[in-house]
């Protein structure tokens, strides 16, 4: 009989998101671009230059019914998920840019 080969376990590398060299109590800034249209609400969080996207969430991603995409409830759920994602990444302060119709 042939010998069985053991599968080597892969060592998972720790993934570090966001800035790495910070001092105690230092704020990490981001920009929250909020676009509220008649049909949906978009929340797009970037770094200060706008080149790197940290997260992008819409109200339509949070609710199942198409008619609820533009509701305040969907926008609230999207904002909560964006905040949770920012905490994971390490963003502690946000500038807010609001764009809307009307």
C-alpha positions in Angstrom: 0.0 0.0 0.0 1.1 3.5 -0.7 1.6 5.9 2.1 -0.9 8.6 2.5 0.3 12.1 2.2 -0.7 14.5 4.8 -2.1 17.8 3.8 0.0 20.7 5.0 -1.8 23.2 7.0 -1.6 26.7 5.6 -0.7 29.4 8.0 -3.1 32.2 7.7 -1.6 35.6 7.7 -3.2 38.3 9.8 -4.8 40.9 7.7 -4.5 44.4 9.0 -6.9 46.9 7.6 -6.5 50.7 7.7 -3.5 52.7 9.0 -0.8 50.8 11.0 1.5 53.4 12.6 -0.7 55.3 15.0 0.0 56.8 18.3 -2.4 56.5 21.3 -5.5 58.7 20.9 -4.7 59.7 17.4 -7.7 60.2 15.1 -7.9 58.5 11.7 -10.0 60.6 9.3 -12.3 59.5 6.5 -14.9 61.1 4.3 -18.5 59.8 4.2 -20.0 60.7 0.8 -23.8 60.4 1.2 -26.0 60.6 -1.9 -29.8 60.5 -1.3 -31.8 60.1 -4.5 -35.5 59.5 -4.9 -34.8 55.8 -5.5 -32.0 54.9 -3.2 -29.4 56.1 -0.6 -25.7 55.6 -1.2 -23.0 55.8 1.6 -19.5 55.7 0.3 -16.6 56.1 2.8 -13.2 56.9 1.5 -9.9 58.3 2.8 -9.3 62.0 2.8 -8.0 62.1 -0.8 -11.0 60.0 -2.1 -8.7 57.6 -3.9 -9.1 54.6 -1.5 -12.6 53.3 -0.8 -13.1 51.8 2.6 -16.8 50.8 2.2 -19.7 51.4 -0.1 -23.2 50.6 1.1 -26.7 51.4 -0.3 -30.1 51.2 1.2 -31.1 48.7 -1.5 -28.5 46.3 -0.1 -30.2 46.3 3.3 -33.8 45.7 2.4 -35.4 43.0 0.3 -38.4 44.9 -1.2 -37.6 47.3 -4.1 -40.2 49.8 -2.8 -38.2 50.1 0.5 -34.8 51.1 -1.1 -35.4 54.8 -0.7 -37.0 54.6 2.8 -35.5 56.3 5.8 -35.3 52.8 7.5 -33.1 51.5 4.7 -30.8 54.6 5.0 -30.5 54.0 8.7 -29.6 50.4 8.3 -27.0 51.4 5.7 -25.5 54.0 8.0 -25.3 51.5 10.8 -23.5 49.0 8.7 -21.1 51.7 7.4 -20.2 52.7 11.0 -19.6 49.0 12.0 -17.3 48.6 9.0 -15.4 51.8 9.9 -14.8 50.6 13.4 -13.3 47.3 12.1 -11.0 49.2 9.7 -10.0 51.7 12.4 -11.5 55.0 11.2 -12.3 57.1 14.3 -13.5 60.4 12.7 -15.4 61.2 9.6 -16.1 64.3 7.5 -19.6 64.1 6.0 -20.5 65.3 2.4 -24.2 65.2 1.6 -25.6 65.3 -1.9 -29.3 65.0 -2.7 -32.0 65.9 -5.1 -34.0 69.0 -4.8 
